Amino acid sequence: MRYAMVIEKAPSNYAAYVPDLPGCIAIGATITETEFLIRGAIEFHLEGLKADNLPIPPPSSQVKYIDIPA
């Protein structure tokens, strides 16, 4: 499965979340660390859903960039 993630810069770190998995977040000191941590958070989140016999939300979010002339 391929889930979209959003990484946002905070004043002293980075935060990531997965729109298709509410509550699935990670915080790291760098973008690289945050990407690593969100991967683990996704796996943990999915394992928890399976353990609770809850449905796994299919990936449905899409990410696109829009270029705006400066």
C-alpha positions as CSV (number, residue, x, y, z in Angstrom):
1,M,0.0,0.0,0.0
2,R,1.1,3.5,-0.6
3,Y,-0.2,6.2,1.8
4,A,0.3,9.9,1.3
5,M,2.0,11.8,4.1
6,V,2.3,15.5,4.8
7,I,5.4,16.9,6.5
8,E,5.2,20.4,8.0
9,K,8.0,22.5,9.5
10,A,7.4,23.6,13.1
11,P,9.5,26.1,14.9
12,S,12.0,23.5,16.3
13,N,11.2,20.3,14.4
14,Y,9.1,18.6,11.7
15,A,5.8,16.9,12.0
16,A,4.2,14.4,9.7
17,Y,0.7,13.0,9.4
18,V,-1.2,10.6,7.1
19,P,-4.5,12.0,5.9
20,D,-6.0,8.5,5.3
21,L,-5.1,7.3,8.8
22,P,-6.5,9.8,11.4
23,G,-4.3,10.0,14.4
24,C,-1.2,8.6,12.7
25,I,1.5,11.2,13.3
26,A,5.3,11.5,13.9
27,I,7.6,14.2,15.0
28,G,11.3,14.4,14.2
29,A,14.3,16.8,14.3
30,T,14.9,16.5,10.6
31,I,12.9,15.6,7.5
32,T,14.8,12.3,7.1
33,E,14.1,11.3,10.7
34,T,10.4,12.3,10.4
35,E,10.0,10.2,7.2
36,F,11.6,7.2,9.1
37,L,9.4,7.7,12.1
38,I,6.1,8.1,10.1
39,R,6.8,4.8,8.3
40,G,7.0,3.1,11.7
41,A,3.9,5.0,12.8
42,I,2.0,3.8,9.8
43,E,3.0,0.2,10.4
44,F,2.1,0.4,14.1
45,H,-1.3,2.1,13.3
46,L,-2.2,-0.7,10.8
47,E,-1.2,-3.4,13.2
48,G,-3.4,-1.8,15.8
49,L,-6.4,-1.7,13.5
50,K,-5.8,-5.4,12.6
51,A,-5.6,-6.4,16.2
52,D,-8.8,-4.6,17.0
53,N,-10.5,-6.2,13.9
54,L,-11.1,-2.8,12.4
55,P,-11.0,-2.2,8.6
56,I,-7.8,-0.9,7.1
57,P,-8.6,2.4,5.3
58,P,-7.5,2.1,1.7
59,P,-5.0,4.8,0.5
60,S,-7.1,7.4,-1.3
61,S,-5.4,10.8,-0.8
62,Q,-3.5,12.2,-3.6
63,V,-0.7,14.8,-3.6
64,K,-0.2,17.3,-6.4
65,Y,1.8,20.5,-6.6
66,I,0.6,23.6,-8.4
67,D,3.2,25.9,-9.8
68,I,2.5,29.6,-9.4
69,P,4.7,32.2,-11.2
70,A,6.7,34.3,-8.8
